[in-house]
Amino acid sequence: MNEPRTFPTLSKAPLSFVLAQIRFSPIPNMDEAMINEIFTRLRRAGFPDDLSGDIKQVFLHPGMPPQETTAKFQEYRSTDGYWAINIARDQVVLSTTNYGGFAEFWEKLRTAIQIVGEVAELNLNLVKRLGFRMIDVINPTTGKTWRNYLKPHFAGLSSKLFVEGSQLVYLESFAKTREGSVFAFKVSQNNNGDQIPPDIMIRTPMPAKHKDINPGTGITLLDSDHFWEGSEAFNIEVVGRRLKSLHDDMNAIWFQDIISEAAAEEWR
């Protein structure tokens, strides 16, 4: 997992959040004793903070009143709060607001998968989905706008009739890759200081990566989600290689087809 990177290293990387998911066929009879054993081992692996509990979700359907459901959420945090592991009977998710590179990230995710695998016999399951997701924040420097940081095809609608600075853009794109995966990309804006999209469920806030965003400042989120879906026997080495491939291809798309050369230079 230590192959040389083929894309630039950014010392001022705009990353705010990174998430990886492995979804598998549901584990039968995942009871409290099994969860307790998983948490006991995760504590020893550097995730001592149990933030599990109920989380509410609201679903909106056209022509129908909002539907609210409550689900059990198993979440374990690192001591500094920058890393979180979510466990369910059909998935393991690792997320962080302090991403330092794929090698460190995979080491933590591999540990979590190994623990769940040993306790719940994941070797008997099928892998259904692997996904790697990165959220970047564009907070323009003086004299620049968010458009300076992206390729021209992401410029969005512009009009002389618009009030300067009032436009909030939302763009979404999906494409299949030649490797059989799907790359989903979103551009969204807000002036609330939200550095994580609302669809990412977090019971309690994680430490923010970018602490220099003032309230009322318009920021742009670049949401890159690269995933594979299928059905194959669980094998942790195959999982690692596939996630590395998803990560590397995502970075190639990001550097070559999303951000501008000026942005890469500013973030070096």
C-alpha positions in Angstrom: 0.0 0.0 0.0 3.0 2.3 -0.2 3.2 2.8 -4.0 4.6 6.2 -5.1 2.0 8.9 -5.7 1.6 10.2 -9.2 0.0 13.5 -8.3 1.4 16.6 -6.5 1.6 16.9 -2.7 -0.3 20.0 -1.4 1.0 21.4 1.8 -2.1 23.7 2.0 -4.6 21.0 0.9 -8.2 22.2 1.0 -9.5 18.9 2.4 -12.0 19.2 5.2 -13.3 15.6 5.4 -12.4 12.1 4.1 -14.6 9.0 4.3 -14.2 5.4 3.2 -17.0 2.8 3.3 -17.0 -1.0 3.0 -20.5 -2.4 2.7 -21.1 -6.1 2.9 -23.9 -8.6 3.1 -25.6 -8.1 6.6 -24.1 -9.9 9.5 -26.7 -12.2 11.0 -27.4 -11.9 14.8 -25.2 -8.9 15.4 -26.0 -8.6 19.1 -24.9 -6.4 22.0 -22.2 -8.9 23.1 -20.6 -8.8 19.6 -20.7 -4.9 19.6 -19.1 -4.9 23.1 -16.3 -7.1 21.9 -15.7 -5.0 18.8 -15.6 -1.8 21.0 -13.2 -3.5 23.5 -10.8 -4.2 20.7 -11.2 -0.7 19.0 -10.3 0.9 22.4 -7.0 -0.9 22.3 -6.5 0.2 18.7 -6.8 3.9 19.5 -10.6 4.5 19.4 -11.6 4.8 23.1 -14.5 7.3 22.9 -17.8 5.6 22.5 -20.3 8.1 21.0 -22.9 5.5 20.0 -26.6 6.3 20.3 -29.8 7.1 18.4 -29.7 9.3 15.4 -32.8 10.8 13.7 -33.3 10.9 9.9 -35.9 12.9 8.1 -37.0 11.7 4.6 -38.7 14.1 2.3 -41.0 12.7 -0.5 -42.9 14.9 -3.0 -46.5 15.4 -2.0 -46.0 13.7 1.4 -45.3 15.0 4.9 -41.8 14.5 6.2 -41.1 11.0 7.6 -38.8 10.8 10.6 -37.1 7.6 11.7 -34.7 6.8 14.5 -31.8 4.4 14.0 -29.1 3.1 16.3 -25.7 4.6 15.5 -22.4 2.9 16.6 -19.6 5.4 16.5 -16.2 5.3 18.1 -13.7 8.2 18.1 -10.0 8.6 18.5 -8.8 10.5 21.6 -8.3 13.7 19.7 -11.7 13.5 18.0 -10.3 13.7 14.5 -11.0 10.1 13.5 -14.3 8.2 13.7 -15.3 4.6 13.0 -18.9 3.7 12.4 -20.0 0.0 12.6 -23.3 -1.5 11.5 -24.4 -5.0 10.6 -23.8 -4.3 6.9 -20.9 -1.8 6.9 -17.7 -0.3 8.3 -17.0 3.4 7.8 -13.9 5.4 8.6 -13.9 9.2 8.5 -11.5 11.9 9.5 -11.1 15.7 9.5 -7.3 15.3 9.7 -6.4 13.3 6.6 -2.6 13.0 6.0 -2.4 10.4 3.2 -3.8 7.1 2.1 -1.2 4.9 3.9 -2.2 6.2 7.3 -5.8 6.1 6.4 -5.8 2.5 5.2 -3.8 1.4 8.2 -6.6 2.6 10.5 -9.4 1.2 8.3 -7.6 -2.1 7.9 -7.4 -2.4 11.7 -11.2 -1.7 12.0 -12.1 -4.2 9.3 -9.8 -6.9 10.8 -11.4 -6.4 14.2 -15.0 -6.6 12.8 -13.9 -9.5 10.6 -12.5 -11.6 13.5 -15.5 -10.9 15.8 -18.3 -11.2 13.2 -16.6 -13.7 10.7 -16.6 -11.3 7.7 -14.9 -14.0 5.7 -18.3 -15.5 5.4 -19.8 -12.4 3.9 -19.9 -10.8 0.4 -18.5 -7.3 -0.3 -21.3 -5.2 -1.9 -19.8 -1.7 -2.1 -16.5 0.1 -1.6 -16.4 3.9 -1.6 -13.9 6.7 -1.1 -15.2 10.2 -0.6 -13.3 13.5 -0.2 -14.7 16.9 0.7 -12.6 20.0 -0.2 -13.3 23.6 0.8 -12.6 26.6 -1.5 -12.3 29.7 0.7 -11.1 32.3 -1.9 -8.2 34.6 -1.0 -8.5 38.3 -1.4 -9.3 39.4 -5.0 -10.3 35.9 -6.1 -13.6 34.1 -6.5 -14.4 30.3 -6.3 -14.3 30.3 -10.2 -10.5 31.0 -10.1 -10.0 27.6 -8.5 -11.9 25.4 -11.0 -11.8 24.4 -14.6 -14.0 26.7 -16.8 -16.6 24.0 -17.3 -17.5 24.4 -13.6 -18.0 28.1 -13.8 -21.8 28.0 -13.3 -24.4 30.5 -14.6 -23.5 34.2 -14.7 -25.6 37.2 -15.4 -25.3 41.0 -15.1 -28.7 41.0 -13.5 -27.5 39.0 -10.5 -26.6 40.8 -7.3 -22.9 40.4 -6.9 -22.0 37.8 -4.3 -25.6 36.5 -3.8 -25.5 33.5 -6.1 -25.2 30.0 -4.5 -24.3 27.3 -7.0 -25.2 23.6 -6.9 -23.8 21.4 -9.6 -23.9 17.6 -9.8 -22.3 15.1 -12.1 -22.2 11.3 -12.4 -20.0 9.2 -14.7 -18.9 5.6 -15.1 -15.2 4.9 -15.4 -13.5 2.4 -17.6 -12.6 0.4 -14.5 -16.3 -0.2 -13.8 -16.6 2.2 -10.9 -18.7 5.4 -10.6 -17.4 8.9 -10.0 -19.9 11.3 -8.5 -19.0 15.0 -8.1 -20.9 17.9 -6.5 -20.2 21.6 -6.2 -22.2 23.3 -3.5 -22.0 26.6 -1.7 -23.1 28.0 1.6 -22.4 31.0 3.8 -23.0 29.1 7.1 -19.5 27.8 7.5 -20.6 24.2 6.9 -17.5 22.2 5.8 -19.3 18.9 5.6 -22.4 18.1 3.4 -25.6 17.6 5.3 -26.1 14.0 4.1 -23.1 12.8 6.1 -24.4 11.7 9.4 -22.4 12.7 12.4 -23.9 12.6 15.9 -21.5 15.1 17.4 -19.3 17.6 15.5 -15.7 16.7 14.7 -12.9 19.2 15.0 -12.9 21.4 11.9 -9.9 21.2 9.5 -10.3 24.9 8.4 -10.6 27.2 11.4 -10.1 30.5 9.5 -13.6 30.7 8.0 -15.5 33.6 9.3 -19.3 33.4 9.8 -21.1 34.8 6.7 -18.2 33.9 4.4 -19.3 32.2 1.2 -17.4 28.9 0.7 -17.6 26.3 -2.0 -17.5 22.5 -1.2 -16.1 20.1 -3.8 -17.6 16.7 -3.0 -15.8 13.8 -4.8 -17.3 10.3 -4.3 -15.7 7.4 -6.1 -17.3 4.0 -5.6 -17.5 0.4 -6.8 -20.6 -1.8 -6.4 -20.8 -5.5 -7.0 -20.8 -8.8 -5.1 -17.6 -10.7 -4.4 -16.2 -12.8 -1.5 -14.7 -10.8 1.3 -10.9 -10.5 1.1 -9.2 -7.7 3.0 -6.2 -7.5 0.5 -8.6 -7.1 -2.4 -10.5 -4.5 -0.5 -7.3 -2.6 0.1 -6.2 -2.7 -3.5 -9.6 -1.6 -4.8 -9.8 1.3 -2.4 -6.3 2.4 -3.3 -7.3 2.3 -7.0 -10.4 4.4 -6.2 -8.3 6.9 -4.3 -5.7 7.2 -7.0 -8.1 7.6 -9.9 -10.1 10.2 -7.9 -6.9 12.2 -7.4 -6.1 12.0 -11.0 -9.5 13.3 -12.0 -9.3 16.0 -9.3 -6.0 17.3 -10.4 -6.4 16.9 -14.2 -10.1 17.7 -14.7 -11.5 19.7 -11.7 -9.2 22.2 -10.2 -7.3 24.9 -12.1 -3.5 25.2 -12.3 -3.7 28.4 -10.3 -5.5 26.5 -7.5 -2.9 23.8 -7.4 -0.1 26.4 -7.3 -1.8 28.3 -4.4 -2.3 25.1 -2.4 1.2 23.7 -2.8 
